Amino acid sequence: MQLSSIKVWFMTLFLLNLLDIATTTPMYEANPVTLYLWGQIGIFLSGWVKISLVLLFGAVCVVAKKVAAPHEWKFTSQVFKALLIVLTMYYAFVVIVNLMVIISTMAG
């Protein structure tokens, strides 16, 4: 049951990551790390890096599930779930801000 909860949070994080990439307006980007990455490798490749990092996190969860003993997995899954919740809430905030920027630029 715990793993399915992690799957739901992971899929939500992955979808929000895609929405973040799709709704980012380059003219209004304020994150200096993102701006630096865009300057070094471009917007398109930077998006693939973000997607790959989320997929890597998912792979780490799967590997941890396979190598952890059942009593270790209980604690480990709680840590992964907490990280996923924090990351999901962050991306939800970012997507909301991106959508507000798009709406405000369309309105005026």
N, C-alpha and C positions, 0 to 999 in steps of 0.2 A: 504494500500500500504506500509506503514511504517513497519508493522509487517512482511510482506514477505521479506523485506530487512533484517530484523533481523534474519529471518529463514535462509536466504542464508548465512549470516555471521556466524551464529551458526553452520550450517552444514559444512561449510568450516573449522571452528575451530575444530570441532569434527574429521573430516577426517585428518587434519594436526596433531592433537593429536595422532591419531592412527598411522600415518606415523612416527611421532617422536618416538613412542614406538618401532615400527618395525625396524627403521633404526639406533637406538642407538647402538653404539659399546661400550660395557662395559669397554674395555681396555683403551679407549680414553676419558672416561667421566671425565669432569673437575668440574662439579657443586658439591660443597660440600654438599648441602642439598640432592641431589639425591644419592650421595655416602653414606650419613648417613642413608637415608631411605632404601637403598639396604642392608646395614649392619644390620639394625634392623628388617625389614620385608621381605626382599628378592626382587629380580628383578620382578618376576611375580606379586606378590601382589602390589608392587609399581606401576606397570603399571595399575592395576585395580583401584588404588587410583586416579591416574591421570585421567582416563576415568570417574570415578565417580564424580570428582570435576567439570569436564566440564558439565556432565549431571545435576549436582546440580545447576550450573549456569543457565542452560536452564530451569530448574524447577522454579528457582527464577524469571526468565523473565515471564514465564507463569502465575505464581501467581500474580506478579505485574500487569500484564495486566488485570487479573480478578478483583483485588481489587481497582485499580486506577480509578478515575473518568476520563472521556474523556479528560478534560483539563489538568489533571495531567499526563495522559499517554503520551501526546505529548512530554513533557519534559523528562519523565522517559524513553521513548523509545529512545530518542536522547542520553541519558546517557548510556543506555545499548548498543546501536549501537556503540558508541565511544569506550566503553570498549571492545566490540567484535572485532572491527577493530584493536585496539592495540594488543590484545591477538593473533589475527590471523596473524598479521605481525610478531610478536615475534616467533610464531611457524613456520611460513614460513622460517624465518631466521635459526631457529634451524634445521629444516629438510634439508635446503640447506647445512648447515655445516656438518650434519651427512652424507649426500650423498657425499660431498667432501671428508670426511674422508674415507668412504668406497671405493670410486674411487681411492684415493691416495694409500690406502693399497693394492688394487688389482693391481695397476700399478707398484708398486715397493717395 
